[in-house]
């Protein structure tokens, strides 16, 4: 099974090398990485091109934001399945894509767990997001899987479509909700950490981003799950994140 990984980037020269290295280290033989770059001006393209691998391709042109870039990836990937790896994140180890391919042989969608690491010191884990098995109406209860671990077979993309670019931060949440709640696809949990995410991304960099993300997620639930004005997930979804935080005095 060929696994496609899409990385959206813009001025990511400081971090994308680690992302590419973690892809290059994967043991799964049938794989590709598509970098959709938003016309970076900091040398990001040169770093990608320096890898000189037939498994890595680059598209660099202006875009309308990260979800527009991701949609370009969904239109151009060549694998049997696809997922996304942010340009400042990396796979946990060299076996991740092999496990994803094995699990997708028995399911339409797979997802796992992530560790959030400090931007200044990537050896420091600041948040542990542990995945759990999907149950119908789980999104209405505040559940969601980590998007960087979310890989889907081609038929899922064909049925769900792309990301809704009206959402600034939560289009990935909306995409996963539609894939799992609206369509009858089989999903499987890979019960381990698959990705190390850098803390401080678009959805975690401050109170404003958090409020926008929570409101957009609420809009998605109202649209697709008809949750109504009184939405328990407005409280339960943020509370789940609190439980993932690691006190700084605890050594991970």
C-alpha positions as CSV (number, residue, x, y, z in Angstrom):
1,X,0.0,0.0,0.0
2,X,1.4,3.4,-1.0
3,X,1.1,6.0,1.7
4,X,1.1,9.7,0.8
5,X,2.2,12.3,3.3
6,X,1.3,16.0,2.6
7,X,3.2,18.8,4.3
8,X,2.0,22.4,4.0
9,X,4.7,24.9,4.5
10,X,5.4,28.6,4.4
11,X,8.7,30.1,5.5
12,X,9.5,26.9,7.4
13,X,13.3,26.8,6.8
14,X,14.0,26.6,10.5
15,X,12.0,23.3,11.0
16,X,11.2,21.5,7.8
17,X,14.5,19.7,7.6
18,X,13.6,17.7,10.7
19,X,10.2,16.9,9.2
20,X,11.8,15.7,6.0
21,X,14.4,13.6,7.9
22,X,11.7,11.8,9.8
23,X,10.0,10.9,6.6
24,X,13.3,9.8,5.0
25,X,13.9,7.5,8.0
26,X,10.6,5.6,7.5
27,X,11.0,1.9,6.9
28,X,7.8,1.6,4.8
29,X,9.1,1.3,1.2
30,X,6.0,2.5,-0.8
31,X,5.6,6.1,0.3
32,X,5.7,9.7,-1.0
33,X,5.9,13.2,0.6
34,X,4.4,16.1,-1.2
35,X,5.4,19.5,0.1
36,X,2.9,22.2,-0.7
37,X,4.8,25.4,-0.1
38,X,3.1,28.9,0.0
39,X,5.9,30.7,-2.0
40,X,8.3,30.9,0.9
41,X,11.0,33.5,0.9
42,X,13.3,32.0,3.5
43,X,14.9,29.2,1.6
44,X,12.3,26.5,2.4
45,X,12.3,25.3,-1.2
46,X,16.0,24.9,-1.3
47,X,16.0,22.7,1.8
48,X,13.3,20.5,0.3
49,X,15.1,20.3,-3.1
50,X,18.4,19.4,-1.3
51,X,17.0,16.0,-0.3
52,X,17.1,15.0,-3.9
53,X,14.7,12.1,-3.4
54,X,12.2,10.7,-5.9
55,X,9.9,10.2,-3.0
56,X,9.8,13.9,-2.2
57,X,8.1,16.4,-4.5
58,X,7.6,20.1,-4.1
59,X,4.9,22.6,-5.3
60,X,5.7,26.2,-4.4
61,X,3.1,28.9,-5.3
62,X,1.0,31.4,-3.4
63,X,-2.0,30.0,-1.5
64,X,-4.9,31.2,0.6
65,X,-3.7,29.6,3.8
66,X,-2.9,26.2,5.3
67,X,-6.2,24.5,4.4
68,X,-6.0,25.8,0.8
69,X,-2.5,24.2,0.7
70,X,-3.8,21.0,2.2
71,X,-6.6,20.8,-0.4
72,X,-4.0,21.1,-3.1
73,X,-2.3,18.1,-1.6
74,X,-5.6,16.1,-1.6
75,X,-5.9,16.9,-5.3
76,X,-2.3,15.8,-6.2
77,X,-1.4,12.8,-4.0
78,X,-0.7,9.5,-5.7
79,X,-1.0,7.0,-2.9
80,X,-3.7,4.5,-1.8
81,X,-4.0,6.5,1.5
82,X,-3.1,10.0,2.7
83,X,-2.4,12.0,5.8
84,X,-0.7,15.2,6.9
85,X,2.5,16.1,8.7
86,X,3.1,19.7,9.7
87,X,6.3,21.4,8.6
88,X,7.5,21.7,12.2
89,X,6.5,18.2,13.3
90,X,8.0,14.8,12.9
91,X,7.2,11.1,13.1
92,X,7.9,9.4,16.4
93,X,10.1,6.7,14.9
94,X,10.9,4.9,11.6
95,X,8.1,2.4,11.9
96,X,5.1,4.8,11.9
97,X,4.1,4.6,8.2
98,X,4.6,0.8,8.3
99,X,2.1,0.5,11.1
100,X,-0.3,2.9,9.4
101,X,-0.2,0.8,6.2
102,X,-0.7,-2.4,8.1
103,X,-3.7,-1.0,9.9
104,X,-5.2,0.5,6.8
105,X,-5.2,-2.9,5.2
106,X,-8.1,-3.7,7.6
107,X,-9.7,-0.3,7.9
108,X,-10.6,2.9,6.1
109,X,-9.3,5.4,8.7
110,X,-6.6,5.1,11.3
111,X,-5.4,7.5,14.0
112,X,-3.2,7.4,17.1
113,X,-1.6,9.6,19.7
114,X,0.8,12.6,19.8
115,X,3.2,14.2,22.1
116,X,3.5,18.0,22.1
117,X,7.1,19.1,22.5
118,X,8.5,22.5,23.5
119,X,9.6,24.7,20.6
120,X,12.8,25.7,22.4
121,X,13.7,22.2,23.6
122,X,12.1,19.3,21.6
123,X,13.2,16.8,24.2
124,X,10.7,18.3,26.6
125,X,7.1,17.0,26.4
126,X,4.6,19.6,27.5
127,X,1.3,17.8,26.6
128,X,0.4,14.2,25.9
129,X,-2.6,13.6,23.7
130,X,-3.6,10.0,23.9
131,X,-6.0,8.6,21.2
132,X,-9.0,6.5,21.9
133,X,-11.4,4.4,19.8
134,X,-14.1,6.3,18.0
135,X,-17.7,5.8,19.0
136,X,-20.7,7.2,17.1
137,X,-21.6,10.7,18.3
138,X,-18.2,11.0,20.1
139,X,-17.6,14.5,18.6
140,X,-20.8,15.7,20.2
141,X,-19.2,14.7,23.6
142,X,-16.0,16.6,23.0
143,X,-13.9,13.9,21.4
144,X,-11.6,14.3,18.5
145,X,-8.5,12.4,17.2
146,X,-5.1,14.2,16.6
147,X,-5.1,15.3,13.0
148,X,-1.4,14.6,12.3
149,X,-2.1,10.9,13.1
150,X,-5.3,10.7,10.9
151,X,-4.7,8.7,7.7
152,X,-7.5,7.8,5.3
153,X,-7.9,5.6,2.3
154,X,-8.6,7.2,-1.1
155,X,-12.3,6.4,-1.0
156,X,-12.7,8.5,2.2
157,X,-11.3,11.5,0.5
158,X,-13.5,10.9,-2.5
159,X,-16.6,10.7,-0.2
160,X,-15.8,13.5,2.2
161,X,-14.2,16.0,-0.1
162,X,-11.6,18.6,0.9
163,X,-11.2,20.9,3.8
164,X,-13.7,23.7,4.3
165,X,-11.6,26.8,3.9
166,X,-14.2,29.0,5.6
167,X,-12.7,27.7,8.9
168,X,-9.5,29.4,9.8
169,X,-8.3,26.9,12.4
170,X,-10.8,24.0,12.8
171,X,-11.1,22.8,9.1
172,X,-9.2,19.7,10.1
173,X,-11.7,19.0,12.9
174,X,-14.5,19.5,10.5
175,X,-12.9,17.1,8.0
176,X,-12.4,14.4,10.6
177,X,-16.0,14.9,12.0
178,X,-17.5,14.4,8.5
179,X,-15.3,11.4,7.8
180,X,-16.2,9.6,11.0
181,X,-19.7,10.8,11.9
182,X,-21.4,11.3,8.6
183,X,-19.9,8.4,6.6
184,X,-20.0,4.8,7.6
185,X,-16.2,4.2,7.4
186,X,-14.4,1.7,9.6
187,X,-11.7,3.3,11.8
188,X,-8.9,1.7,13.9
189,X,-6.9,3.2,16.7
190,X,-3.1,2.7,16.6
191,X,-2.5,2.7,20.4
192,X,0.8,4.5,20.6
193,X,2.5,7.9,19.8
194,X,2.9,8.4,16.1
195,X,3.9,12.0,15.9
196,X,5.7,14.6,17.9
197,X,4.0,18.0,17.4
198,X,5.7,21.3,18.2
199,X,3.6,23.2,20.8
200,X,2.6,26.7,19.7
201,X,1.1,25.9,16.3
202,X,-1.9,27.8,14.8
203,X,-4.4,26.2,17.1
204,X,-2.3,26.2,20.3
205,X,-0.4,29.5,20.2
206,X,-2.7,31.6,22.4
207,X,-6.1,32.4,23.8
208,X,-7.4,34.0,20.6
209,X,-6.5,30.9,18.6
210,X,-8.1,28.7,21.2
211,X,-11.4,30.7,21.1
212,X,-11.6,30.7,17.3
213,X,-10.9,27.0,17.2
214,X,-13.5,26.2,19.8
215,X,-16.1,28.4,18.1
216,X,-15.4,26.9,14.7
217,X,-15.7,23.4,16.1
218,X,-19.0,24.4,17.6
219,X,-20.2,25.6,14.2
220,X,-19.1,22.3,12.6
221,X,-21.0,20.3,15.1
222,X,-24.2,22.4,14.7
223,X,-23.9,21.9,10.9
224,X,-23.3,18.2,10.8
225,X,-24.6,16.8,14.1
226,X,-27.5,19.3,14.7
227,X,-26.2,19.7,18.3
228,X,-28.2,22.9,18.9
229,X,-27.3,26.0,20.9
230,X,-26.8,24.0,24.1
231,X,-23.6,22.1,23.2
232,X,-21.9,20.1,25.9
233,X,-18.8,19.8,23.8
234,X,-18.1,23.5,24.3
235,X,-17.1,22.6,27.8
236,X,-16.0,18.9,27.5
237,X,-13.7,19.5,24.5
238,X,-11.5,22.1,26.3
239,X,-11.5,20.0,29.5
240,X,-10.0,17.1,27.6
241,X,-7.1,19.3,26.7
242,X,-6.5,20.4,30.3
243,X,-6.2,16.7,31.2
244,X,-3.4,16.3,28.6
245,X,-1.2,19.0,30.0
246,X,1.9,18.0,31.9
247,X,3.0,20.1,35.0
248,X,6.4,21.6,34.3
249,X,7.7,20.1,37.6
250,X,7.0,16.5,36.3
251,X,9.8,15.0,34.2
252,X,8.2,13.3,31.2
